[in-house]
Each structure stands twice: as C-alpha cells, then as structure tokens.
Amino acid sequence: MSTSNVTTRGLLEMKQKGERIVALTCYDALFARLLDGAGVDILLVGDSLNQVLAGSSSTLSATLDQMIYHTTMVRRGSERAMVICDMPFLSYQVTPEDAVRNCGRAMKETGCQAVKIEGGQSMAATVRRLVEAGIPVMGHIGLTPQSVHALGGYRVQGREAETAERLRADAAALEAAGAFAVVLELIPAPLASQITTALTIPTIGIGAGPACDGQVLVLHDMLGLNDQFSAKFVKQYAALAEDVREATRLFSAEVREGRYPGPEHSFGK
C-alpha cells in the first residue's frame, strides 16, 4: 500500500502492477478518517446513502444537494484516499451540458477528485464531454441501481449471451470515452474476468467475482451494521449491529439503576 495520495494515474499503475484496489462507501467525516487511516484507496460517496442512512427503498430520490453535503463531509475526513461523488439520478442523464454543470458543481463545492455515473454505451458521449471538461469519471455497468425498475429488479446481469456481449461493449465504450475506471456490479465472475482482462483501466467489482482489479462494498454491510440486509456477495467483517444494541442496553440499564454517571464522570466545584 502506497502512503501517497491516490490519483487516477495511481490507480492505473496499480492495475498494471497487479496491486488490488480497496474501495468502500463512506458518508461522513468520522468514518472517512477511520477508513483513510486504515489504508482504503477509494472512498465512494454512494447514492446508496439514500437507503443506508435515509431508509429509502431505492437510490432514486437522492438529490444533488444531498450528495454534495455528504461528499463535503467525507472529503474533510480524508487525506490519502480518492474521494468519488456518486452522481444522483437525473443529474447527468438529461444532456451532456447538464452533466458538466452538475458534475462540475459537485467537484467545485466538495473538493472531491472524481465523479461516478451509471451507464455504458448510451453514456459514452457524456463521459467524453465530462473528461474534456477536466472532470475524471468512473463508470458503472451491470446492475445499475438507478435503472433498477427498467432492469426488472435487483438481479444479476449478463447471464445471457446477448446481455453479456452488451456489457463487454459498454465497458469498451467507457474506456474509449476516457473513464479512468469502471464499477462492475452483479455480473457473473467469468464475464467480469473477461472485461477486466480486455480493459486497460481498472475494474472495481461488487458481486462480480475475484478477478476484478479492486473490490467495493457498502461500509455498513461490511461492518455488519445493516443486519437487515444480506446478499450472496457481501461478507460481514464485523457484527457491529449487535455490539450497538448491547452497548445501548448496558447504558440504559446503568442510567435507570443510577450507576451512570458515577463520581469519575462528574465534576466537583
């Protein structure tokens, strides 16, 4: 792990050297500081915050103001990691000009180093326009949550030959348009391996098998904080939801029994 700041060029060099890229979602300064200090390469301020923090059933109602607010917090807490702002639904799909205006605003107001947008061939012209404007773009194909209704729900993409070929073409189009990396979400591992080998830019997998150049998970899933959600591709590295409940039960008991605060937590004259 390098101690220098992570850049788009640095990510490309990591792929070339065979060094795996570590990414996690992050929504606030406190967790940003903890994750950055632990050596995470990419802090993705995902529009998943709309589900994880706000309790929504999808990402679709996330707003640009919300994303800017949370990305600003994450940027304040990070030093080494690359901070990427996930652009919300309809902030970039209408016209390339809208995309430049909104993505430019996100970078200018938050200090983030890049943005992420969903879509493949249909978004290639927009990606090219953003890159020409000096805005680094991470692509996102496969299961694209902002298109969940059009895709018929949260399900693996690319199992059929036709859709697999379209995903290969999507990835190639994003690279040709200037994207510096691409997220592969919920696609078969062999297909993700083929795409990763075909591209010169890094792939970041989530539910896409071990061959991707890097991996990303939603932080609260990885920590076991969101214990009402489970998926085949998620590994919980802690069980913090139960830790939170147990700590809260203990605090509640001590308050009700008059054991907290004690003398050591109180001030004299």
C-alpha positions as CSV (number, residue, x, y, z in Angstrom):
1,M,0.0,0.0,0.0
2,S,1.4,3.4,-1.0
3,T,1.3,6.2,1.5
4,S,1.0,8.9,-1.2
5,N,-2.4,10.3,-2.3
6,V,-4.4,8.1,-4.6
7,T,-4.9,9.5,-8.1
8,T,-6.4,8.3,-11.3
9,R,-2.9,7.7,-12.6
10,G,-2.0,5.8,-9.5
11,L,-5.0,3.5,-9.9
12,L,-3.9,2.7,-13.5
13,E,-0.4,1.9,-12.2
14,M,-1.9,-0.4,-9.5
15,K,-3.7,-2.3,-12.2
16,Q,-0.5,-2.6,-14.3
17,K,1.4,-3.9,-11.3
18,G,-1.4,-6.3,-10.3
19,E,-2.0,-4.5,-7.0
20,R,-5.6,-4.8,-5.8
21,I,-7.6,-1.6,-5.2
22,V,-9.7,-1.3,-2.0
23,A,-12.9,0.8,-2.0
24,L,-15.7,1.3,0.4
25,T,-18.7,3.6,0.5
26,C,-18.5,6.4,3.0
27,Y,-20.9,9.1,4.0
28,D,-19.3,11.2,6.8
29,A,-16.1,12.7,8.1
30,L,-15.7,10.3,11.1
31,F,-15.8,7.1,9.0
32,A,-13.7,8.8,6.3
33,R,-10.9,9.4,8.8
34,L,-11.1,5.8,10.1
35,L,-11.1,4.2,6.6
36,D,-8.5,6.6,5.3
37,G,-6.2,5.7,8.2
38,A,-6.8,2.0,7.6
39,G,-5.5,2.4,4.0
40,V,-8.6,2.3,1.9
41,D,-7.8,3.6,-1.6
42,I,-11.2,4.9,-2.7
43,L,-14.0,6.4,-0.6
44,L,-17.1,6.3,-2.7
45,V,-19.8,8.6,-1.5
46,G,-22.6,6.4,-2.9
47,D,-26.1,7.4,-3.5
48,S,-26.7,4.2,-1.5
49,L,-26.8,6.7,1.4
50,N,-30.4,7.2,0.5
51,Q,-31.1,3.6,1.5
52,V,-28.5,3.1,4.2
53,L,-28.9,6.4,6.1
54,A,-32.3,7.7,4.9
55,G,-34.2,4.5,4.9
56,S,-35.5,4.7,1.3
57,S,-36.3,1.6,-0.7
58,S,-34.0,2.7,-3.6
59,T,-31.4,5.3,-4.6
60,L,-33.7,7.2,-6.9
61,S,-34.7,10.0,-4.7
62,A,-31.2,11.1,-3.7
63,T,-30.6,14.7,-4.6
64,L,-27.5,16.6,-5.8
65,D,-27.6,18.7,-2.7
66,Q,-27.6,15.6,-0.5
67,M,-24.6,14.1,-2.4
68,I,-22.7,17.4,-2.2
69,Y,-23.4,17.7,1.5
70,H,-22.1,14.1,2.3
71,T,-19.2,14.3,-0.1
72,T,-18.0,17.5,1.5
73,M,-18.0,15.7,4.9
74,V,-16.1,12.8,3.5
75,R,-13.5,15.0,1.9
76,R,-12.9,16.8,5.2
77,G,-12.1,13.4,6.9
78,S,-9.8,12.0,4.2
79,E,-6.2,12.6,3.4
80,R,-4.8,9.8,1.2
81,A,-7.8,8.2,-0.3
82,M,-9.5,9.3,-3.5
83,V,-13.0,10.7,-2.8
84,I,-15.5,10.0,-5.5
85,C,-19.0,11.6,-5.6
86,D,-21.8,9.3,-6.9
87,M,-23.9,11.5,-9.2
88,P,-27.7,11.0,-8.4
89,F,-30.5,10.1,-10.8
90,L,-31.2,12.7,-13.5
91,S,-28.2,14.9,-12.6
92,Y,-26.3,13.7,-15.7
93,Q,-28.7,11.7,-17.9
94,V,-30.7,14.6,-19.5
95,T,-28.0,16.3,-21.6
96,P,-24.2,16.4,-21.6
97,E,-24.4,20.1,-20.7
98,D,-26.4,19.3,-17.6
99,A,-23.9,16.6,-16.7
100,V,-20.9,19.0,-17.0
101,R,-22.8,21.7,-14.9
102,N,-23.8,19.3,-12.2
103,C,-20.6,17.2,-12.0
104,G,-18.6,20.4,-12.1
105,R,-20.6,21.8,-9.2
106,A,-20.1,18.7,-7.2
107,M,-16.3,18.8,-7.7
108,K,-16.1,22.5,-7.1
109,E,-18.1,22.6,-3.9
110,T,-16.9,19.3,-2.3
111,G,-13.2,19.1,-3.3
112,C,-13.7,15.5,-4.5
113,Q,-11.3,14.1,-7.0
114,A,-13.8,12.4,-9.4
115,V,-17.5,11.5,-10.0
116,K,-19.2,8.3,-10.8
117,I,-22.1,7.9,-13.3
118,E,-24.1,4.8,-14.3
119,G,-24.5,3.5,-17.9
120,G,-22.4,2.2,-20.7
121,Q,-22.6,2.9,-24.5
122,S,-25.6,5.3,-24.0
123,M,-23.5,7.5,-21.7
124,A,-20.2,7.4,-23.6
125,A,-20.8,10.8,-25.2
126,T,-21.5,12.3,-21.8
127,V,-18.4,10.7,-20.3
128,R,-16.3,12.1,-23.1
129,R,-17.7,15.6,-22.6
130,L,-17.0,15.4,-18.9
131,V,-13.5,14.3,-19.4
132,E,-12.9,17.0,-22.0
133,A,-14.1,19.5,-19.3
134,G,-11.4,18.1,-16.9
135,I,-13.8,16.0,-14.8
136,P,-12.5,12.5,-14.0
137,V,-15.2,9.9,-14.5
138,M,-15.7,6.4,-13.0
139,G,-18.2,4.4,-15.0
140,H,-20.7,1.8,-13.6
141,I,-22.3,-1.1,-15.6
142,G,-24.0,-4.3,-14.8
143,L,-26.7,-3.9,-12.2
144,T,-27.1,-0.1,-12.2
145,P,-29.3,0.8,-9.2
146,Q,-30.7,4.0,-10.8
147,S,-32.2,1.8,-13.5
148,V,-33.5,-0.9,-11.2
149,H,-37.1,-0.6,-12.4
150,A,-36.1,-0.8,-16.1
151,L,-33.9,-3.9,-15.3
152,G,-36.8,-5.6,-13.5
153,G,-35.3,-5.5,-10.0
154,Y,-32.1,-6.3,-8.3
155,R,-30.7,-9.3,-10.2
156,V,-27.5,-10.5,-11.8
157,Q,-26.9,-9.0,-15.2
158,G,-25.1,-10.6,-18.2
159,R,-26.1,-14.2,-17.8
160,E,-27.4,-14.4,-21.4
161,A,-25.1,-14.2,-24.3
162,E,-26.7,-11.1,-25.7
163,T,-26.6,-9.1,-22.5
164,A,-23.0,-10.3,-21.8
165,E,-21.9,-9.0,-25.2
166,R,-23.6,-5.7,-24.5
167,L,-21.8,-5.4,-21.2
168,R,-18.4,-6.0,-22.9
169,A,-19.3,-3.3,-25.4
170,D,-20.4,-1.0,-22.6
171,A,-17.1,-1.4,-20.8
172,A,-15.1,-0.8,-24.0
173,A,-17.2,2.3,-24.8
174,L,-16.5,3.8,-21.4
175,E,-12.8,3.2,-21.7
176,A,-12.7,4.8,-25.2
177,A,-14.6,7.8,-23.8
178,G,-12.0,8.4,-21.2
179,A,-13.3,6.9,-18.0
180,F,-10.5,6.1,-15.6
181,A,-12.2,3.1,-14.0
182,V,-15.4,1.2,-14.2
183,V,-17.6,-0.5,-11.5
184,L,-18.9,-3.9,-12.4
185,E,-21.9,-4.7,-10.3
186,L,-23.7,-8.1,-10.0
187,I,-22.4,-9.8,-13.1
188,P,-21.1,-13.4,-13.5
189,A,-17.5,-13.8,-12.4
190,P,-16.3,-15.2,-15.7
191,L,-17.7,-12.2,-17.6
192,A,-16.1,-9.8,-15.1
193,S,-12.8,-11.6,-15.6
194,Q,-13.1,-11.2,-19.4
195,I,-13.9,-7.5,-19.1
196,T,-11.1,-6.9,-16.7
197,T,-8.6,-8.5,-19.0
198,A,-9.9,-6.6,-22.0
199,L,-9.6,-3.2,-20.4
200,T,-6.5,-1.2,-19.7
201,I,-8.4,0.8,-17.0
202,P,-9.2,-0.7,-13.6
203,T,-12.4,-2.6,-12.8
204,I,-13.9,-2.4,-9.3
205,G,-16.2,-5.3,-8.6
206,I,-19.2,-5.6,-6.3
207,G,-20.8,-9.0,-6.7
208,A,-18.6,-9.6,-9.8
209,G,-16.1,-12.2,-8.5
210,P,-12.4,-12.2,-7.6
211,A,-10.8,-11.3,-11.0
212,C,-11.7,-7.5,-10.8
213,D,-8.8,-5.1,-10.2
214,G,-10.5,-4.0,-7.0
215,Q,-13.5,-4.5,-4.8
216,V,-16.1,-2.2,-3.2
217,L,-18.7,-2.9,-0.6
218,V,-21.2,-0.7,1.2
219,L,-19.5,0.1,4.5
220,H,-22.5,-0.6,6.7
221,D,-22.9,-4.1,5.1
222,M,-19.2,-4.9,5.5
223,L,-19.3,-3.9,9.2
224,G,-22.5,-5.8,9.9
225,L,-24.3,-2.6,10.9
226,N,-27.1,-3.1,8.4
227,D,-28.1,-6.5,9.7
228,Q,-31.5,-6.4,7.9
229,F,-29.7,-6.7,4.6
230,S,-28.0,-9.8,3.3
231,A,-26.7,-10.8,-0.1
232,K,-24.5,-13.6,-1.5
233,F,-21.7,-11.2,-2.4
234,V,-21.5,-9.5,1.0
235,K,-19.0,-10.7,3.6
236,Q,-19.5,-9.2,7.1
237,Y,-16.2,-8.5,8.7
238,A,-17.8,-7.5,12.0
239,A,-21.1,-7.7,13.7
240,L,-21.5,-4.1,14.9
241,A,-25.3,-4.1,14.9
242,E,-25.4,-6.4,17.9
243,D,-22.5,-4.5,19.5
244,V,-24.5,-1.3,19.3
245,R,-27.6,-3.0,20.7
246,E,-25.6,-4.5,23.6
247,A,-23.8,-1.2,24.4
248,T,-27.2,0.6,24.4
249,R,-28.8,-2.0,26.6
250,L,-25.9,-1.6,29.1
251,F,-26.1,2.2,29.0
252,S,-29.8,2.1,29.5
253,A,-29.5,-0.2,32.5
254,E,-26.9,1.9,34.2
255,V,-28.9,5.1,33.7
256,R,-32.1,3.5,35.1
257,E,-30.2,1.9,38.0
258,G,-28.4,5.2,38.9
259,R,-24.9,3.7,38.1
260,Y,-24.1,6.2,35.4
261,P,-22.8,8.8,35.7
262,G,-20.5,7.8,38.6
263,P,-18.1,10.0,40.5
264,E,-15.4,9.5,37.8
265,H,-17.8,11.1,35.2
266,S,-18.8,14.0,37.4
267,F,-17.3,17.4,38.2
268,G,-16.8,18.9,41.6
269,K,-16.6,22.6,42.4
